[in-house]
Each structure stands twice: as C-alpha cells, then as structure tokens.
C-alpha cells in the first residue's frame, strides 16, 4: 500500500511540476492523444458495421 501511495504522490507532483513549468507540453500531449484516437475511430466503425447477424433481427432461434 505504501508503494501505491508513493506512486500517486509522485504522479501528482510530476503533473503539477509540468503544469507550472511547461504548460505547452501538456497541451501538445493532449492534442497528440486526440489525433491518434481520431485516426482509430473510422476503422472501428468500419469493423463494427461489417458484423453479420446470425439470425434475422427480432427473431430468436433455438438450435
């Protein structure tokens, strides 16, 4: 438990330090994350849209 607490305190301290000293760095990281997610979304939507239904919609069939 002491290790978990130490890691949380370290992460908060690092985020606070970066936020004060280099606020542009955090903004760039956020933009990079969003742009990466936007590139993945069309592929996910295409994969979900191509799923085949095993039975007709609204009908349940016992084997």
Secondary structure, 3 states (H helix, E strand, C coil): CHHHHHHHHHHHHHHHHHHHHCHHHHHHHHHHHHHHHHHHHHHHHHHHHCCCCCCCCCCCCCC
